[in-house]
Amino acid sequence: MEEDDELLNLYIDAASSYIKGAVGDSESFWEDDSIKPMFKTALIAQASGYYAARTSLTNIPMYPINMAVNSIVGQMRGRYEVYLELKDVTDENQSKSI
């Protein structure tokens, strides 16, 4: 049981890195209340996918594609682009007022 917990924690960390790497690395984006539920859902789906595919019964490598994660990551990429655009406008306005 303890080994499974350790393995799950590793998969959660790997899933978090994968998702953030696929979308963007701005910490304030990930702290946004509208993003947290999407991130949590993608994190659970990706980590459970890693867990489910942890052993292979054949000599043929498995490359599972998690469509739920792909869909959520795509949505978050769109929101991340909007976030960056708004951030640039805000930063521009602040520098003009100084």
C-alpha positions in Angstrom: 0.0 0.0 0.0 2.8 2.4 0.9 4.6 1.6 -2.4 1.4 2.5 -4.3 1.1 5.8 -2.4 4.7 6.7 -3.3 4.1 5.7 -6.9 0.9 7.8 -7.1 2.7 10.8 -5.7 5.4 10.4 -8.4 2.7 10.1 -11.0 1.0 13.2 -9.7 4.2 15.2 -9.8 5.0 14.0 -13.3 1.4 14.8 -14.5 1.7 18.3 -13.0 5.0 18.9 -14.8 3.6 17.5 -18.0 0.5 19.7 -17.9 2.3 22.9 -16.9 5.0 22.2 -19.5 2.3 21.8 -22.2 0.4 25.0 -21.2 2.8 27.6 -19.6 4.8 28.2 -16.5 3.4 31.4 -15.1 2.5 30.6 -11.4 -0.2 33.3 -11.2 -2.0 31.6 -14.1 -2.2 28.3 -12.2 -3.5 30.1 -9.0 -6.5 31.6 -10.9 -9.8 30.2 -9.5 -11.2 29.5 -13.0 -8.1 27.3 -13.9 -7.8 25.3 -10.6 -10.7 22.9 -11.3 -9.5 22.3 -14.9 -6.0 21.7 -13.7 -7.1 19.3 -11.0 -9.2 17.3 -13.4 -6.4 17.1 -16.0 -4.0 16.2 -13.2 -6.2 13.3 -11.9 -6.8 12.0 -15.5 -3.1 12.1 -16.4 -1.8 10.6 -13.2 -4.4 7.8 -13.3 -3.4 7.2 -16.9 0.2 6.8 -15.8 -0.9 4.5 -13.0 -3.1 2.3 -15.3 -0.3 2.0 -17.9 2.5 1.2 -15.3 3.0 -2.4 -16.5 2.9 -3.8 -19.9 2.0 -7.5 -20.6 3.4 -7.5 -24.1 6.7 -6.6 -25.7 5.0 -3.9 -27.7 5.4 -0.5 -26.1 2.2 1.3 -25.1 1.7 5.0 -25.9 -1.7 5.7 -24.4 -3.3 9.0 -25.4 -5.6 10.5 -22.8 -8.2 12.4 -24.8 -9.6 14.1 -21.7 -6.2 15.5 -20.8 -5.6 16.6 -24.4 -8.9 18.4 -24.4 -8.4 20.1 -21.1 -4.8 21.1 -22.0 -6.1 22.6 -25.2 -8.6 24.7 -23.3 -6.0 25.8 -20.9 -3.6 26.8 -23.7 -6.3 29.1 -25.1 -6.9 30.6 -21.7 -3.2 31.0 -21.1 -2.8 32.9 -24.4 -5.6 35.3 -23.2 -3.9 35.6 -19.8 -0.6 36.5 -21.4 -2.3 39.1 -23.7 -4.1 40.7 -20.7 -0.9 40.6 -18.6 1.0 42.4 -21.4 -1.7 45.1 -21.7 -1.7 45.6 -17.9 2.1 45.7 -17.8 2.2 48.3 -20.6 -0.4 50.5 -18.9 1.5 50.4 -15.6 4.8 51.3 -17.3 3.1 54.3 -19.1 1.7 55.6 -15.8 5.1 55.7 -14.2 
